[in-house]
Amino acid sequence: METKQFNSEQFNSESKENNEKISSVIELHLFRHSKKESVGGKQDERIKLTTEGRNLAATHAQDKDIKYSIAFGSSRDRTQETAALVMGGKLEKINGEEELEELKEKLNAGFSFGNKGNKIGIDQRLNFNLDEKTEFGKKAYEAFANGVFLKFCVEESDDLAKLLKDNTTTTYSRAAGGIAEIVKKYLEIAPRWDALAQEQKDEEKNKNNNTLKRFFCTHQSIGECFLAKVIEKTKSVAERDAFVTALDNQGFGFVEGFNIRIETLADKTQRLHISFKKEKEGRVIFEYNQGMPQEIIESLIIKKTETN
């Protein structure tokens, strides 16, 4: 797929010419899971967070009102636990010690908005498919052990999958495409949410409840591949590589990630913004913080007729 560049300064300047009054907002928070158990012989999907991991996830929570929030993870328990605690860890009924089933029970109680009343959902696009018994898997796990997993994903995985005629393993483009599909979904939802937000505002006597929040927890490299692709397309390959280097060539740390903001303006136009900051020893070593056209997201989605 050809890399498409665009002038971000020009786009941001043009965006400012739109009606700046924001009608409604969708916030997508995407991050890696927290610290997990090390349990030999336990099915990977059932591995949960450690006590330290649960506490760490809960410290990232900011909201005491999660009426319009839903948490999503992969089918692996640790991601659902992390997403739920980042979403709801500030609630009085959450003490940070809950495992998944107790979190579901507490967070679902009293809520019916969205996702059929479930506050914790599963989205397989947040998952990974990697078999260490295959040739691809052996190289990937070797890269992980050597601390260069993200570098491998970005620089080698697409070509290796194509060489091996592997159509199922998670690669750079496939991981990025899956997250892009999620973003596109919420770009399409935004007009409906805007209408609902205005109705809610009227019913609740002008209370400012115009922000829909979604918390997506995934695994190391999935979110990073998406952000690397975005940087590659909106900046340059060199800037993408600087991002990979800033993550020590391996990927996000526990509960580290980035934010996506979809704004619907008063004139019903949309504005898309992605932000990420990496700090080390008290200083910023990498930052990505800009708006972009929706076409960038569309270009990352792999059509069914495409192969990698």
Secondary structure, DSSP 8 states (H G I E B T S, - for coil): -------HHHHHHHHHTS---EEEEEEEEEEE---B---TTS-GGG--B-HHHHHHHHHT---S--TTEEEEE-SSHHHHHHHHHHHHTTSTT--S---HHHHHHHHHTT--SSGGG-SEEE-GGG-----TTSHHHHHHHHHHHTT-HHHHIIIIIHHHHHHTT-SSS--HHHHHHHHHHHHHHHHHHHHHHHHHHHHHHHHTTS----EEEEEEEE-TTHHHHHHHHHHHHHT-HHHHHHHHHHTTTT---TT-EEEEEEEEETTS-EEEEEEEEEEETTEEEEEEEEEE-HHHHHHHS--TT---
